[in-house]
Amino acid sequence: MKKITVLIGALFLMLALSACGAKTNSNTGAESSPSGSIPPGNSQQLTITASNWKFDQAEYRVKKGQPVTLTLKNAEGVHGIEVQKLGIKLDHKAQTKTFTPDAAGKYTIVCTIPCGTDHMKMRAVLVVEE
């Protein structure tokens, strides 16, 4: 029984660690907009690049009330993001979303796909400025 438990634990650990180790360059170009009426060309462009256990910046800035086209790029590993309190989620399949922030403030960005040992440290901040 102990051997089975150890084997299952080892398999789980290998799966968790391999999520960040896989290379991906897929870009589906899928876009979504809450209202469906905001053309991406008329918005602020924000790209968040994720690699093993980190984002390319600790902080990202956008303007309140202006449409934002948010793009997630996976440079290393497979990642998804959530901008907490704004209801924004992107994964490795849906990599672009257009939204309009209506409240200034600081919002936490987290990785939503378990990607290994430092997954819980994978955080950044989205600052919505007046």
N, C-alpha and C positions, 0 to 999 in steps of 0.2 A: 504494500500500500504506500509506503514511504517513497519507493522508487517511482511510482506513477505520479505522485504529487510533485516530486522534484522534476520529473520529465515535463509535466504540464507547465510548471513554473518556468522552466528553461525555455520551452517553446513560446510562451507568452512574452518573455523577455526578448527573445530573438525577433519576434514579430514587431514589438514596440520599437526596438532599435533599428530595424530595417526600414521603417517608415521614413526616416530622415535620410537614410543612406541611398535611396533610389534616386536616380537622375530622372528629371522630367523636363521637357521643353515644350510640352503641349500647350497650345493656346487655342481654345475653342472660339474665342471672339464672341462668346455669348454675352448679350447685354440684356439688362432688365432695368426698368424704370418704374417707380411706384405709380406714376400717372400714365406712363407710356407715351408722353407727349414732349419729352425733353430731348432734343437732338443732341447726340454726344459732341458734335462740333461746337456747340454754343456753351460748353461747360468748362469749369476748371478741370484740369487733368491732374490726377494724383495716382502715382504708381508706387505700390509697396512691393518690394522684392524680399522674398523669404529664402533663407538658406538654413543650414543645419543650426537650429536652436537660436536663431536671431533674425531680426529684420534689418534692412539696410540703414534705417535711421531710428533713433530713439523717439523722435517727435516729427509729426507731419502737420502742416498748417493749411487751412482753407478758410474762405470767407463765408460768413453767415448769409443766408438768403440767396446765394448763387449756386446754380447746379454744379455738381461735382461728378465727374466720371472717374470712378475708383477702379483701378486695375491691379490684380494680384499676379505677380510673376514668381514662379518657383525656380530659383536659380540652382538650388541644391536640395534634394529631398522632395517630399510631397507635403504640402501645407495647405491649410485653409485659414481664413481669418474671420473674426467677429468684432464689430465695433459695438461694444456694449452700450446700452441705453439709446442707440440709434436704430436698432433692429436690422443691422446690416450683417449679412453672412455671405462669404464667398468660399468656395472650395476649389479643388484642382479641376473640376469640371466647369463650373460657372466662375469665370475669372474677371468679369467686368460687371459693374453695377453703376447706374446713374441715380443720384439722390440729391435732395436739396436740404442742407442743414438749416433748421429754423431756430436754433437756440445756441448762443455762444457758450463756450465752456471747453472743458477737457474731457475727452472720452477715451477709455481704455481699449486698446486693440490687443486681441489675444489670438494665439494659434489654436485652431479647433480640431486639428488632426494629431493625435498622440504621436510624437515624433522622436521619442527617445528620452534619454536621461535628463536633459535640461528643458524638456517641453514646458514645464510649469513656469520657467523663467522667460519664456518667449513672449515678451510684452513690448508695447510701444504706446504712444499717446497721440491722439488726433486732437489738435487744438482748432476749434472753430472760433475765428476772430470776428469782431463786430465789423 
